[in-house]
Amino acid sequence: MSTTLSMPSSVCIGDAGELYARLLEIFKTDQAEIQLNLEEITRVDTAGVQLLLGFLQEAKQRHIAVELVGNSTELQNAMRVLGLKEQFEAH
């Protein structure tokens, strides 16, 4: 069974607490696969990138497959600038 989680338009430090709670909730659902919809992201900062990468690492440790869909241009640019594009695409 798969669950889809859509990211909000802003994935920044001011949103991190609320977003972190949403991401943690997904682990309580005992899902084997998660679709992470990124198409709505229009603002992202380093904290947001760290949060997303941390979520992907935690999912991997829990043996939960994560499919990234709708990668936004803003997120792609942030990953490129931070030199993390390869780590993000590996998921």
N, C-alpha and C positions, 0 to 999 in steps of 0.2 A: 504494500500500500504506500502511496506517495502523498505528501503534503506540499502545497505550494505556499510560500511565504513571500509576499510582495514588500520590497523595501520602500520606504517613504522617499519623497523628493529630496529631503535633506538628511544626510548621514554625516553629521558633524559633532564636535565635542558637546555642544549644547543638547544634542539629541541622544547622546551615548547611553545615558542611564535607562531611558525608556526603551530604546532599541535593544540594549543588552538584555533586559527583562523579557522582551518578546522572543529574542533568539533562544534564551534559556528555556522558555516554555516549550519550544519545539522538541527539546530533548526528553521532556516528560511524556510525550505522546507515543513513545516506543515505535517510531517510524523507521523503516529500513531505507527509505529514500526521501529526499527533500528537494523540491525545486525552489530555487532562490531567484525570484524575479527582480532584476536590477534596472529595468527599463525606465522607471520613474525618477531615478536619481539625477538631480540637476545640480546639487551642491554636495561636495564631499571634501573632508579635510583629512589630515594624517590620523587623527583619532578614529575617524570613521573607517579608514582603510585598515587600521590595526584591529578594529572590532570585527570587520568582515573576515579578515585573514585568521583571526583567533577563532571565530566560529567555524571556519572551514577546517582548521587543525583539530578542534574539539570533535567535530563530526567524524573526521578520519579516525581519531583515536577510539571513537565509539562504534566504528565500522558502519557508519551511516553514509550512504552515497549522496552526494550533493550535485545537482545539475544546475548550472548557472544559465539563466535565460535572459534575453533582452539587455545585454550589457550596454550601459549608457556611455555616450561619448565622454561625458565629464569624468566618470569613473575610469575609463580607459586612459584618459589623459593623466589623471592623478597617479595611476599605477605606473605609467611610463615615466613620469617625472621622478617618482620615488624609487625607480629601478626595481619595481616589484611585479611587473607585467607577467613574467614567466611563472612566478609562484602562484599568481592568481589563475592563470590559464591552465596550470597543472591540475586544477580541481575541476 
